[in-house]
Amino acid sequence: MRKFLSIAFSLALVLGITVSAQSQQRVLRGKVTASTDGLAIPGVTILDKSNQTGTTTNVDGEYSISVTDRSVLVFSFIG
């Protein structure tokens, strides 16, 4: 019985940590524009180096990406 309680407590602890880690994620939204004229820049790649996920800006220069407190975003554009 003691072993079962120990396993159940360990499982609860892991689940608690997982829920806590997920609650730190949030969606970051933004718009990439040119500094010279303020026009939107479509096709910019945004990469989160911490978890290797990414997205690109739409035709209006807008993007959204899930980030954490440790995210490091890299913006790149060829054009």
FENTA-V734600 format. One record per backbone hydrogen bond with DSSP energy under -0.5 kcal/mol. CO is the residue of the C=O (numbers start at 1). NH is the residue of the N-H. If there is no record, write none. Layout:
# FENTA-V734600
co=CO nh=NH
co=CO nh=NH
This chain:
# FENTA-V734600
co=1 nh=5
co=2 nh=6
co=3 nh=7
co=4 nh=8
co=5 nh=9
co=6 nh=10
co=7 nh=11
co=8 nh=12
co=9 nh=13
co=10 nh=14
co=11 nh=15
co=12 nh=16
co=13 nh=17
co=14 nh=18
co=15 nh=19
co=16 nh=20
co=17 nh=21
co=18 nh=22
co=19 nh=23
co=20 nh=24
co=21 nh=24
co=22 nh=25
co=26 nh=28
co=26 nh=67
co=27 nh=29
co=28 nh=65
co=30 nh=63
co=31 nh=33
co=32 nh=41
co=34 nh=38
co=39 nh=34
co=40 nh=42
co=41 nh=44
co=44 nh=57
co=45 nh=47
co=45 nh=76
co=46 nh=55
co=47 nh=49
co=47 nh=74
co=48 nh=51
co=48 nh=52
co=48 nh=53
co=53 nh=48
co=55 nh=46
co=57 nh=43
co=58 nh=61
co=61 nh=32
co=62 nh=58
co=63 nh=30
co=65 nh=28
co=67 nh=26
co=68 nh=71
co=72 nh=49
co=74 nh=47
co=76 nh=45
co=77 nh=79
